[in-house]
């Protein structure tokens, strides 16, 4: 089969690799679509290696059709050859085939295309993890979701809204603000014009402070915004694209019982990930099927154009997910 490999000069190539041989409890999925994540860029740059035992090529989420099932997977699931599925991977999705443990698979929700299904596993699992497990968000809470045009935000904002939260998000321009209107965030802050920390200060003074923040940016502004969380607020760091250093008022942390939480999905145990996926199917997929939560697909490109797809993420021009079509 073929897969996208990273060359010595960090360019990408569609190259021959061995077809996976499934192990006990695994199924072989013929990949139809693979969605991109910023973790793919980090892996390409050598900063985010795949977990032990995973293929060297990138790809954390796919959709496709089951081509082969191990005896163990047959015994422990209702999966069958020909089923349309989406899957969360430790790596290896940029390929024609992927070996996946049976409990990392989810059915494709009704009212969802295969390209949309590829954009579900990583983004939805990350959103669910940080909203409900780490953030313990409740109906009526206020969420700050930074980087409102990101693929993760395109899922997290409607998911939070579907469960009754109020959402504040940030963008870099009025044009981007217009492009994410369909996500229905309550407040969209153009940070090129407005200081987000001042907005949060006013919200807190008005009795609507942020209860949960999901932050992929970090940097100097994180410490300033942290000061204006609600009492007992949870600030969840998932990346630091705007800088790894900030200054925090420690007294504010303990007086207001604010929690700063580091969180990544990829570092969790397979058992924990499987539990998150089972909760997604139970709690979130009914909202997907009703159209309340849906991935936003920005662009679909052939997998042979993975370089161009990565360039879209590097430039930050996408609103929602970029997806590769495997032909």
RADA-V898523 format. One record per helix or strand of 3 or more residues. SS is the DSSP state (h for helix, s for strand). FROM is the first residue (numbers start at 1). TO is the last residue. If there is no record, write none. Layout:
BEGIN
SS&FROM&TO / SS&FROM&TO
END
This chain:
BEGIN
s&2&6 / s&12&16 / s&26&35 / h&38&44 / s&61&69 / h&71&76 / s&84&88 / s&97&101 / h&102&104 / s&105&107 / h&114&118 / h&121&134 / s&142&145 / h&151&162 / s&166&171 / h&174&179 / h&181&183 / s&187&190 / h&196&205 / s&210&215 / h&220&226 / s&229&237 / h&250&255 / s&259&262 / h&270&289 / s&297&302 / h&303&315 / s&321&325
END
